[in-house]
Amino acid sequence: MMADCCNDKSCEIEALRARQSSTLKIVLAINAVMFLVELTAGLISGSVSLVADSLDMLGDALVYGFSLYVVARSERLKAIAALFKGGLMAMLGLFVLGQAVYRILFPYVPAFEAIGVIGLLALAANSLCFFLLWRHRSDDINMSSVWLCSRNDVIANVSVLFAAAGVWYTHSGWPDILVGLALAILFLRSAIFVLRGAVTAVREIKG
């Protein structure tokens, strides 16, 4: 009876890992494609918010790929993966902050049409990712941090749409810059949250 119970638990764990891997592969592909789309549109339109969001997509693609690697690994590797994700979020936040400062020093009015259309496309893509990851948000520290990335993406996409509306209404690049600054703060706050959880997990494992 005990052996059967252990075997059942082993099967359940393997099934969970298979579901996690399948979900991560899908969201990885979505984010990789959207990174290319948003980066191209951001560079052509001169939008800080789109470039920032595209870098977020790239960061998420890397995060999902790393999460896919550790999904069947030990809790220690999952904690290390979370440290990696937190560090990546922090770097993205600092980079976007630098982009926003650059646009303050060298003002430019981006094309609001491109920001709005690509922003809507990105919101649809990230909403799908958020939906797919929702059921895995409490599986473990690995999937929890992945879901947090997806949640931040949806918030960022909505902010990009506000940037588009602001640029259209004011005929100024300031709404785009302000959204870029807000995204930078969001990335940095999330980085701190993920890093704290990862450090705690590492300490518990060592203890």
N, C-alpha and C positions, 0 to 999 in steps of 0.2 A: 504493500500500500504506500509506504514511504517513497519507494523508488518510482512508482507511478506518479505520485504527487510531484516529485522533483522533475521527472520527465515532462509532465504537463507544464510546469513553470518554465522549463527550458524551451519548450515549444512556443509558449506565449512570448517569451523574451525575443526569440528569433523572429517571430511574426511581427512584433513591434519594430524591431530593427529593420526588417524588410520594408515595412510601411514608411518608416522614417527615411530610408534611403531613396525610395521611390519619390516621395514628396520633395526631398532635397534636390534630386536630379531635375525635376520639373521647374522649381523656382530658380535653380541655377541657370537653366537655359533661358528663362524669361528675362532674368536680370542681365545676362550677358548680351542679349539682343538689344534690350532697351538702353544699355550703356552706350552702344554704338549709335543708336538713333538719337538719343538725347545729346550726346557729345557733339555730334555733327551739327544738329540743329542749334545748339548753344553757341558753337563757334561761328556759325554763319550769321546768326541773329545778334551776336554780341551780348547774350544774356548771362549774367553771373548766376542767376538762380537755376537756369537749365544746366550750365556746366557743373554747378554744385550738385544738382540732383543726379547728373550722369555719373559723377565720381562716387556718389552714394550707391548707385547701381553697381558700379565696378567693385566697390568695397564689399557689397552684399554678395556679389558673384564669388569673390574670393572667400568670403566667410562661409557661404553655403558649400563651396568645394572643400574647405577644410573641415567643416562639420560633417560632410559626407564621409571623409576619411576616418574620422574618429567615432562615428556612430556605433561601431561594434567594438570599440577599444575600451580601455579601462577608464575608471572615473578620474584617475590622475591625468590621462591624456585629454579627457573632456574639459577638465579644469584649465589645462594649459591652452586648449583651443579657445576657451572663453577669455583667457588673458590676451591671446592674439587678437581676438575680435575687439576687445576693449581698446587695445593699443591702436588698432586700425581705425576705429571710430575717432579716437583722439587726433590722429594724424589728419584724417579727412576734415575734422572740425577746424584745425589750425590752418589747413590749406585754403578752405573756403573763407575763413577769416581774412587771410592774406589777399584773396581775390576781391573781397568786398572793399578792403582798404585801398587796393589798387584803383578800383572804379571810383572811389571817393576822390582820389588824387587826380585821376584822368577820367572825367565824366563822359558818359556815352549813353544815348537813348536806344535801347534794344528794340527789335521788332516784336510788338506785343502779340501779333497774330501767331507767330511761330511759338512764342511762350505758351499761349493758350491752347493751341492744337496739340502740341507735344506734351504739355502738362496733362491734358485730358487722357491722352494715350497712356502716359506713364501711370496715371491714377488707376485706370482700368487694369493695367498689368499688375500693379502692386496690390490692388484690392483682391485680385485672384490669388496672388501669393499669400496674402493675409488669411484668406478663407481656407486655403490648403493647409496652412501651418497652425490654424486655430486649435485643432484637436491634439496637436503635439506640444502645446505651449507649456504643459506641466509634466512632460515625460521625464526630463532630466535637465541639468544645467546647460548642456549642449543645445537642446531644442528650445529651451526657454530663452536663451540669448539670441537664437536665430529668429524666434517669433518677435522678440523685442525689436530687432532690426527691421522686420517687415512692418511692424506698427509704426515705426519712425518714418518709413518710406511713405506710407499713406498720408501722414501728417505733412511731410515735406511736399508731396504732390499737391495737396490742397493749398499750401502756402504759395506754391508756384503759380497756381491759378489766380490767387489774390494779387500776385506780382504783375501778372498780365493785365488784370483789370486796372491796377493802379497806374501802370505805365500808360495804358490807353487813356485813362481819365486825366492824368496830370501832364502827359507829354514830357515826362521826366524819367530819368533812370533811377531816381531815388527809391521807388517802391521795390524795384529789382534788387537794389543794394541792401535795403532793409530786410528783405526776405532772405538774402544770402547771409546776413549777420544772424538772423534768427535760426537758420539751419545750422550755422556753425555752433551756436550755443546749444542747440538740441543734440548735435553730435557729441559735444564735449560732456554734457550732462549724462547722456546715455553711456558714454565711455566710462565715466566715473562709477555709474551704477553696476555695469558689467564687471569692471575691474575689482570692485569691492566684493562682489559675489564670488568671483574666481579666486581671489586671495583667501577668502574665508574657506572655500572648498579645499584649496591646497593645504591650508593649515589643518583642517579637520582630517584630511587624508594622512598627513605626516604625523598628526597626533594619535 
